Amino acid sequence: MRYPRRSILKAAAALAGTAAVELKVRVLAASRERSWDLIVVGGGNAGLPAAIFAAQRGARVLIIDTAAQLGGTLHLSTGQMSAAGTKLQKSKGFADSPQSHYDDVMRISGNTADPQLLRLAVDNAAPAFDWLTDHGFTALPEHPITGTTHDPYSHARYAWGKDGGRSILKVLLEQLQPHLDTGRVQTLLQTEVTRLLQARDGSVRGVETQDLDEEKIQHLARYTVLTCGGYTDNRALFEKYEGHRSYSQATYPFSQGAGYTLGEAAGGYIRGGQNHTPLFGAVLANDDYPSPMRAMVRHFPPDRPPWEIFVNTAGQRFLREDVPSHTSYEHALGAQPDERCWVVFDDAILNTAPRLAMGFGVRYSQQDLRKLFDDGTPHFYRADSIAELAAKAGVDAGGLSATIADYNRGQASGQDTLGRQYLPLPIARAPYYAIRLQSWNLTSYAGLAVDRKLRVIRPGGKPIGNLYAAGELLGMGQLMGHAVCGGMAVTPALALGRLLGREILRL
């Protein structure tokens, strides 16, 4: 994949504002050709454990990353993990099993996850989690838990550390450091892999790289592992693989889909995009997509019951606002035109309800929210009548008027049309308000196709020799199906990266 110098610099600048975990690294001196046991393309959540465990077995490993630092999305991630049968669970008297974990993900996803990859992920999750805890990772005191805002697990197996993804990255970097010190693992940072080198039989024998000076160098290896993340910051690939528009800009700037392009060029293919699952509640800064996010309206009914209603472009409600799972919100939003909706309320609700809109790291007070309306901020609408509100927001006026009238009747009688139970106030006192909400995304749902040994495969199922993949590159649509399943992004990356380095690669 061509990743121009200006794109690398732009991504580096975007990441510069985040707190990075410090690491002393050895940088490989430029050479025309080097021979390695293993080349790892992408030094993040899956690539680091693959390198660590391969080095422990005596392999000489080269890690290549377009970023200026190792860690990938762990610098930004909440680091949520789920694993069944862990030492942490046993220490708290919780009995659990990988089979139960598998069954839960299949239940939550409606049996849309890939059975083979899911089985591999859950069977290897506990050993990976235990390895982290054995080497210094500490979960929050109240963990593990069954879940947060999505459909919960049947057992308490969900956990993360106080510093989110950096709690995991700290352990990975500490375990990598001895291998960097000996030179068994070396790195090439701010370097793009431009293509995979293939023999006549199609097997991969290494990579070609290009650095910021645009010098191309070839590196040979017995094995190449693609662990270079997703495509969520690449609008064209997002829309190509998932079939939906990319509206938001809220992810890791190096998530450009390099592994997908490299894998396809080598003969592999992409699957799982049909399980595209939009997240709910983004308030975008503008209509130049993908847009930065200004705020989120993403309340969780058990913590903050709904006072408002949500309507679609026809002005109609499309979900019961007090359903206690974001899974229902996401599926309902995904069925709406342009994955868009509006939250609607009146002045009495604005004055009385708990705070609704969240910024990044802060909650907007009623005063803050009023200022957004006063300033005419994009996607914040206020009007003295329902018809005027509909016109400003771009919602069907007749539909919105009928919807609010129906809601108010249900609120007065206690018999809501959609079965909503929490009905504190009608929407009846001007001025009236609406905030336009849009879908957003954090992870890639389509993924590179692999077999049970994590070998990249061709459309007919034949593996491409010496080429493997793990991490987000496998796609959330394969690992957790048409849903968001707690911990099923971070944990499979760690577990399968560890499995590759520890057992699968024949070193």
Phi, psi and omega per residue, in radians:
M1 nan 2.329 3.113
R2 -1.381 2.118 -3.117
Y3 -2.192 1.547 -2.993
P4 -1.007 2.719 3.134
R5 -0.933 -0.734 -3.111
R6 -1.119 -0.552 3.115
S7 -1.227 -0.688 3.107
I8 -1.109 -0.768 -3.130
L9 -1.158 -0.692 3.118
K10 -1.102 -0.767 3.131
A11 -1.141 -0.707 3.115
A12 -1.087 -0.694 3.122
A13 -1.152 -0.665 3.134
A14 -1.138 -0.582 -3.120
L15 -1.471 -0.275 -3.015
A16 -1.081 -0.460 -3.115
G17 -1.339 -0.161 -3.135
T18 -1.577 2.645 3.119
A19 -1.334 2.099 -3.112
A20 -1.711 2.661 3.044
V21 -1.480 2.198 -3.061
E22 -1.270 2.511 3.110
L23 -2.682 2.280 2.999
K24 -1.451 2.173 -3.094
V25 -2.183 2.649 2.961
R26 -1.578 2.276 3.110
V27 -1.789 2.213 -3.111
L28 -1.102 2.250 3.063
A29 -1.173 2.440 -3.106
A30 -1.035 2.389 3.086
S31 -2.624 2.721 -3.099
R32 -1.285 -0.509 -3.125
E33 -2.735 2.297 3.094
R34 -2.330 2.628 -3.134
S35 -2.025 2.305 -3.072
W36 -2.323 2.781 2.962
D37 -1.326 -0.670 -3.064
L38 -2.530 2.315 2.953
I39 -1.929 2.205 3.112
V40 -1.908 2.044 -3.129
V41 -1.687 1.709 -3.102
G42 2.037 1.895 -3.062
G43 -1.738 1.040 -3.125
G44 -2.121 -2.429 -2.959
N45 -1.077 -0.548 3.103
A46 -1.801 -0.635 -3.079
G47 -1.175 -0.669 -3.125
L48 -1.136 -0.851 3.091
P49 -1.123 -0.584 3.077
A50 -1.060 -0.768 3.138
A51 -1.174 -0.763 -3.109
I52 -1.043 -0.879 -3.044
F53 -1.310 -0.522 3.029
A54 -1.178 -0.713 3.113
A55 -1.123 -0.640 3.088
Q56 -1.062 -0.473 3.119
R57 -1.559 0.076 3.068
G58 1.729 0.080 -3.111
A59 -1.313 2.592 2.967
R60 -1.647 2.145 -2.928
V61 -2.163 2.384 2.999
L62 -2.009 2.159 3.047
I63 -1.784 2.242 3.129
I64 -2.079 2.304 3.140
D65 -2.540 2.500 3.103
T66 -1.305 -0.368 3.133
A67 -1.353 2.922 3.129
A68 -1.540 -0.062 -3.135
Q69 -2.537 2.662 3.083
L70 -1.348 2.749 3.049
G71 2.210 -0.470 3.099
G72 0.973 -2.400 -3.068
T73 -1.207 -0.189 3.106
L74 -1.103 -0.367 3.067
H75 -1.177 -0.417 -3.060
L76 -2.030 -0.356 -2.997
S77 -1.240 2.665 2.984
T78 -1.306 -0.221 3.047
G79 1.186 0.567 -3.106
Q80 -1.340 2.273 -3.097
M81 -2.188 2.703 3.004
S82 -2.462 2.297 -3.128
A83 -2.676 2.514 -3.047
A84 -1.964 2.293 -3.133
G85 1.547 0.491 -3.092
T86 -1.431 2.845 3.052
K87 -1.089 -0.626 3.123
L88 -1.080 -0.795 3.103
Q89 -1.061 -0.814 -3.101
K90 -1.102 -0.609 -3.135
S91 -1.158 -0.381 3.132
K92 -1.854 0.172 3.058
G93 1.393 0.354 -3.127
F94 -1.688 2.110 3.046
A95 -1.576 2.352 -3.111
D96 -2.741 2.914 -3.133
S97 -2.615 2.693 3.050
P98 -1.013 -0.573 3.122
Q99 -1.104 -0.727 3.101
S100 -1.132 -0.681 3.088
H101 -1.070 -0.820 3.106
Y102 -1.020 -0.843 -3.117
D103 -1.075 -0.677 3.140
D104 -1.136 -0.784 -3.138
V105 -1.114 -0.703 3.101
M106 -1.132 -0.687 3.102
R107 -1.107 -0.874 -3.089
I108 -1.120 -0.648 -3.088
S109 -1.512 -0.022 -3.073
G110 1.133 0.641 3.136
N111 1.048 0.566 3.138
T112 -1.766 -0.162 3.080
A113 -1.250 2.734 3.113
D114 -1.320 2.030 -3.036
P115 -1.014 -0.715 -3.064
Q116 -1.183 -0.847 3.141
L117 -1.202 -0.677 3.127
L118 -1.083 -0.776 3.121
R119 -1.032 -0.780 3.141
L120 -1.080 -0.711 -3.104
A121 -1.182 -0.838 -3.078
V122 -1.250 -0.563 3.127
D123 -1.197 -0.434 -3.107
N124 -1.867 0.060 -3.082
A125 -1.222 -0.845 -3.081
A126 -1.095 -0.795 3.086
P127 -1.016 -0.656 3.118
A128 -1.202 -0.762 3.128
F129 -1.109 -0.759 3.130
D130 -1.116 -0.647 3.099
W131 -1.075 -0.715 3.088
L132 -1.068 -0.848 -3.095
T133 -1.177 -0.584 3.092
D134 -1.134 -0.397 -3.073
H135 -1.963 0.393 2.935
G136 2.012 -0.140 3.107
F137 -1.252 2.375 3.122
T138 -2.202 2.147 3.088
A139 -1.353 2.801 3.070
L140 -1.011 2.603 -3.009
P141 -0.986 -0.612 -3.095
E142 -1.449 -0.038 -3.101
H143 -1.572 2.688 0.135
P144 -1.426 2.778 3.109
I145 -2.234 3.024 -3.131
T146 -1.471 -0.416 -3.122
G147 2.923 -3.071 3.095
T148 -2.171 -1.528 -3.036
T149 -1.969 -0.180 3.057
H150 -1.664 -3.111 3.118
D151 -0.982 2.228 -3.040
P152 -1.382 2.834 2.992
Y153 -1.370 2.849 3.107
S154 -1.381 -0.308 3.128
H155 -2.287 2.733 3.116
A156 -1.366 1.738 -3.121
R157 -2.391 0.243 -2.991
Y158 -1.873 2.188 -3.029
A159 -2.715 2.698 3.017
W160 -2.741 2.980 -3.095
G161 -1.701 2.961 -3.050
K162 -1.166 -0.423 3.134
D163 -1.804 0.362 3.093
G164 1.058 -2.389 -3.118
G165 -1.067 -0.468 3.140
R166 -1.204 -0.413 3.046
S167 -1.122 -0.624 3.090
I168 -1.330 -0.795 -3.087
L169 -1.054 -0.638 3.119
K170 -0.991 -0.779 3.120
V171 -1.150 -0.786 -3.108
L172 -1.062 -0.764 -3.120
L173 -1.199 -0.643 3.081
E174 -1.109 -0.655 3.140
Q175 -1.350 -0.442 3.102
L176 -1.367 -0.564 -2.975
Q177 -0.944 -0.778 3.124
P178 -1.025 -0.594 -3.140
H179 -1.319 -0.509 2.998
L180 -1.205 -0.691 -3.122
D181 -1.101 -0.647 -3.134
T182 -1.459 -0.230 -3.095
G183 1.483 0.018 3.110
R184 -1.135 -0.607 3.001
V185 -1.971 2.269 3.061
Q186 -2.221 2.888 -3.020
T187 -2.297 2.642 2.925
L188 -2.215 1.875 -3.133
L189 -1.803 2.865 -3.049
Q190 0.861 0.747 -3.076
T191 -2.332 2.341 -3.121
E192 -1.763 2.398 2.944
V193 -1.511 1.985 -3.060
T194 -1.503 -0.496 3.081
R195 -2.883 2.806 3.022
L196 -1.604 2.391 3.092
L197 -1.504 2.213 -3.083
Q198 -2.169 2.482 3.044
A199 -1.361 3.073 -3.102
R200 -1.087 -0.520 3.134
D201 -1.434 0.054 3.116
G202 1.593 -0.182 3.138
S203 -1.189 2.610 -3.089
V204 -1.550 2.298 -3.109
R205 -2.083 0.137 3.103
G206 2.647 -2.816 -3.078
V207 -2.419 2.772 2.941
E208 -1.897 2.345 -3.124
T209 -2.080 2.824 3.024
Q210 -2.467 2.235 -3.107
D211 -1.714 -2.997 -3.097
L212 -1.131 -0.396 3.073
D213 -1.491 0.077 3.102
E214 1.102 0.500 3.061
E215 -1.583 2.257 -3.133
K216 -1.678 2.302 -3.113
I217 -2.370 2.513 3.088
Q218 -1.793 2.439 3.110
H219 -2.252 2.199 -3.103
L220 -1.735 2.613 -3.135
A221 -2.721 2.678 3.029
R222 -1.157 -0.697 -3.133
Y223 -2.344 2.593 3.010
T224 -2.196 2.275 3.138
V225 -2.054 2.174 3.084
L226 -1.623 2.003 3.114
T227 -2.381 0.697 -2.959
C228 -1.725 0.487 2.915
G229 1.367 -2.880 -3.009
G230 -1.723 -2.800 -3.050
Y231 -2.193 0.331 -2.971
T232 -1.180 -0.248 3.065
D233 -1.793 0.236 3.114
N234 -2.079 1.737 -3.033
R235 -0.991 -0.781 -3.070
A236 -1.087 -0.783 -3.134
L237 -1.228 -0.658 3.093
F238 -0.989 -0.845 -3.086
E239 -1.247 -0.578 3.102
K240 -1.145 -0.808 -3.013
Y241 -1.507 -0.517 -3.082
E242 -1.865 -0.213 3.071
G243 1.262 0.335 3.130
H244 -2.346 2.728 -3.141
R245 -1.258 2.525 3.060
S246 -1.610 1.907 -3.039
Y247 -1.638 -0.581 -2.947
S248 -1.929 2.746 3.068
Q249 -2.178 1.568 -3.017
A250 -2.481 0.320 -3.024
T251 -2.089 -3.087 -3.132
Y252 -1.064 2.182 -3.031
P253 -1.134 -0.315 3.110
F254 -1.588 0.111 3.093
S255 -1.407 1.309 -3.033
Q256 -1.839 -0.001 3.083
G257 1.401 0.407 -3.091
A258 -1.015 -0.732 -3.109
G259 -1.123 -0.583 3.114
Y260 -1.146 -0.830 -3.125
T261 -1.122 -0.755 3.112
L262 -1.118 -0.778 -3.123
G263 -1.116 -0.751 3.125
E264 -1.150 -0.727 -3.132
A265 -1.087 -0.487 3.135
A266 -1.456 -0.113 3.121
G267 2.043 -0.035 3.130
G268 -1.414 -3.129 3.126
Y269 -2.509 2.928 -3.036
I270 -1.949 2.447 3.118
R271 -2.523 2.868 3.041
G272 1.725 -0.139 -3.088
G273 -1.127 -0.364 3.117
Q274 -1.148 -0.260 3.124
N275 -1.579 0.208 3.060
H276 -0.672 2.197 -3.140
T277 -2.292 1.886 -3.119
P278 -1.346 2.502 3.001
L279 -1.421 2.740 -2.984
F280 -1.790 2.470 2.794
G281 1.724 0.336 3.118
A282 -1.344 2.354 2.944
V283 -1.838 1.912 -3.020
L284 -1.461 2.688 -3.116
A285 -1.286 -0.522 -3.107
N286 -2.795 -3.072 -3.141
D287 -1.808 0.292 3.061
D288 -1.599 1.601 -2.996
Y289 -1.458 2.542 -0.127
P290 -1.269 2.371 -3.043
S291 -1.798 2.592 2.952
P292 -1.058 2.744 3.121
M293 -1.671 2.265 3.098
R294 -1.491 -0.684 -3.057
A295 -2.831 3.100 3.041
M296 -2.308 2.490 2.944
V297 -2.044 1.661 -2.942
R298 -2.510 1.048 -3.104
H299 -1.308 2.683 3.088
F300 -1.953 1.971 -2.986
P301 -0.871 -0.690 3.113
P302 -1.116 -0.450 3.137
D303 -1.672 -0.649 -3.120
R304 -2.459 1.555 -3.121
P305 -0.995 2.657 -3.066
P306 -1.379 2.317 2.986
W307 -1.756 -0.432 -3.032
E308 -1.669 3.135 2.962
I309 -2.133 2.786 3.054
F310 -1.997 2.337 3.136
V311 -2.281 2.755 3.089
N312 -1.702 -2.984 -3.065
T313 -1.126 -0.373 3.076
A314 -1.458 0.011 -3.124
G315 1.372 0.284 -3.064
Q316 -1.885 2.497 2.989
R317 -1.176 2.539 -3.081
F318 -2.291 0.071 3.043
L319 -2.774 2.732 3.044
R320 -1.357 2.014 -2.945
E321 -1.175 -0.269 3.135
D322 -1.842 0.317 3.046
V323 -1.137 2.287 -2.958
P324 -1.514 0.814 3.092
S325 -2.754 2.292 3.059
H326 -1.189 -0.326 3.075
T327 -1.018 -0.778 3.122
S328 -1.124 -0.690 3.098
Y329 -1.062 -0.786 -3.063
E330 -1.179 -0.759 3.122
H331 -1.139 -0.677 3.128
A332 -1.167 -0.731 3.124
L333 -1.120 -0.688 -3.126
G334 -1.082 -0.376 3.128
A335 -1.549 -0.063 -3.096
Q336 -1.592 2.631 3.085
P337 -0.975 2.279 3.112
D338 1.056 0.306 -3.132
E339 0.839 0.881 -2.994
R340 -2.343 2.570 3.042
C341 -2.689 3.096 3.133
W342 -2.291 2.406 2.992
V343 -1.666 2.264 -2.985
V344 -2.160 2.399 3.139
F345 -2.776 3.098 -3.141
D346 -2.128 -3.049 -3.055
D347 -1.168 -0.635 3.123
A348 -1.097 -0.719 3.123
I349 -1.188 -0.735 3.111
L350 -1.024 -0.675 -3.105
N351 -1.352 -0.412 -2.950
T352 -1.904 -0.653 -3.002
A353 -1.236 2.687 2.983
P354 -1.046 2.801 -3.096
R355 -1.002 2.439 -3.033
L356 -1.868 -0.963 -3.018
A357 -1.461 2.454 3.117
M358 -2.019 2.403 2.914
G359 -1.542 -2.857 3.104
F360 -1.618 1.786 -3.112
G361 1.594 -0.074 3.137
V362 -2.413 2.816 2.987
R363 -1.920 2.381 3.076
Y364 -1.280 2.240 3.010
S365 -1.311 2.972 3.071
Q366 -1.010 -0.669 3.129
Q367 -1.130 -0.741 3.097
D368 -1.079 -0.742 -3.115
L369 -1.138 -0.753 3.106
R370 -1.037 -0.662 -3.133
K371 -1.127 -0.636 3.109
L372 -1.095 -0.708 3.078
F373 -1.199 -0.755 -3.121
D374 -1.059 -0.646 -3.073
D375 -1.421 -0.054 -3.099
G376 1.170 0.593 -3.127
T377 -1.045 2.372 3.130
P378 -0.895 2.348 3.060
H379 1.370 0.122 3.014
F380 -1.983 2.058 -3.006
Y381 -2.158 2.464 3.084
R382 -2.421 2.471 -3.132
A383 -2.699 2.838 -3.130
D384 -1.579 -0.090 3.093
S385 -2.519 2.810 3.120
I386 -1.138 -0.722 -3.130
A387 -1.091 -0.734 3.133
E388 -1.170 -0.690 3.112
L389 -1.072 -0.779 -3.136
A390 -1.072 -0.733 -3.133
A391 -1.114 -0.740 -3.139
K392 -1.174 -0.711 -3.048
A393 -1.413 -0.345 -3.093
G394 1.483 0.570 -3.140
V395 -1.960 2.590 3.115
D396 -1.054 2.137 -3.035
A397 -1.173 -0.777 3.139
G398 -1.108 -0.730 3.128
G399 -1.119 -0.747 -3.116
L400 -1.167 -0.724 3.135
S401 -1.087 -0.778 3.141
A402 -1.155 -0.668 -3.130
T403 -1.130 -0.788 -3.129
I404 -1.162 -0.685 3.097
A405 -1.086 -0.745 3.127
D406 -1.139 -0.737 3.123
Y407 -1.095 -0.752 -3.124
N408 -1.117 -0.654 3.069
R409 -1.104 -0.762 3.117
G410 -1.126 -0.666 3.127
Q411 -1.122 -0.699 -3.128
A412 -1.221 -0.629 -3.088
S413 -1.599 -0.288 -3.044
G414 1.390 0.185 -3.119
Q415 -2.107 1.442 -3.105
D416 -1.275 2.484 -3.117
T417 -0.999 -0.679 -3.109
L418 -1.635 0.048 3.104
G419 1.520 0.208 3.122
R420 -1.105 2.400 -3.091
Q421 -1.705 -0.610 -3.088
Y422 -1.567 1.913 -3.030
L423 -2.368 1.194 -2.966
P424 -1.228 -0.690 -3.062
L425 -2.516 2.632 2.979
P426 -1.315 2.956 3.010
I427 -1.811 1.580 -2.909
A428 -2.507 -0.077 -3.057
R429 -2.061 2.045 3.118
A430 -1.195 2.680 0.010
P431 -1.321 2.798 3.140
Y432 -1.834 2.645 -3.036
Y433 -2.293 2.619 3.001
A434 -2.549 2.491 3.031
I435 -2.162 2.232 3.141
R436 -1.423 2.257 -3.112
L437 -2.004 2.567 -3.077
Q438 -2.318 2.705 3.022
S439 -1.141 2.748 3.035
W440 -2.561 2.995 -3.070
N441 -2.532 2.647 3.085
L442 -2.132 -0.502 -3.043
T443 -2.292 2.788 -3.121
S444 -1.578 2.259 -3.119
Y445 -1.567 -0.557 3.046
A446 -1.393 2.654 -3.109
G447 -2.580 2.819 3.084
L448 -1.223 2.317 -3.105
A449 -1.301 2.294 3.094
V450 -2.350 2.878 3.054
D451 -1.699 -2.979 -3.061
R452 -1.206 -0.238 3.037
K453 -1.721 0.208 3.123
L454 1.127 0.401 3.031
R455 -1.418 2.330 3.076
V456 -1.148 2.317 -3.043
I457 -2.045 2.732 3.044
R458 -1.453 2.932 -3.114
P459 -0.933 -0.536 3.111
G460 -1.432 -0.078 3.115
G461 1.770 -0.109 -3.133
K462 -1.341 2.279 -3.131
P463 -1.243 2.560 3.005
I464 -1.468 2.123 -3.020
G465 -0.964 2.294 2.998
N466 1.224 0.189 -3.101
L467 -2.039 2.175 -3.090
Y468 -2.223 2.877 3.109
A469 -2.604 2.648 3.081
A470 -2.777 2.986 3.096
G471 1.556 -2.793 -3.127
E472 -1.037 -0.401 3.099
L473 -0.994 -0.404 3.094
L474 -1.346 -0.327 3.065
G475 1.570 2.300 3.104
M476 -1.195 -0.417 3.095
G477 -1.143 -0.377 3.055
Q478 -1.587 -0.643 -3.027
L479 -1.536 -0.441 3.060
M480 -2.425 0.214 2.989
G481 1.130 -2.655 -3.110
H482 -1.498 1.202 -3.076
A483 -3.040 3.074 2.938
V484 -2.048 1.973 -3.114
C485 -1.910 2.170 -3.025
G486 -0.916 2.208 3.043
G487 1.359 0.053 -3.055
M488 -1.622 0.354 2.946
A489 -1.907 -0.952 -3.098
V490 -1.210 -0.854 -3.006
T491 -1.116 -0.833 3.100
P492 -1.036 -0.614 3.110
A493 -1.084 -0.851 3.112
L494 -1.071 -0.832 -3.033
A495 -1.161 -0.759 -3.082
L496 -1.376 -0.529 2.998
G497 -1.098 -0.784 3.091
R498 -1.060 -0.757 -3.130
L499 -1.081 -0.737 3.116
L500 -1.042 -0.914 -3.097
G501 -1.168 -0.569 -3.026
R502 -1.526 -0.601 -2.963
E503 -2.339 -0.723 -2.943
I504 -1.306 -0.809 -3.120
L505 -1.187 2.252 -3.077
R506 -1.553 1.477 -3.034
L507 -1.588 nan nan
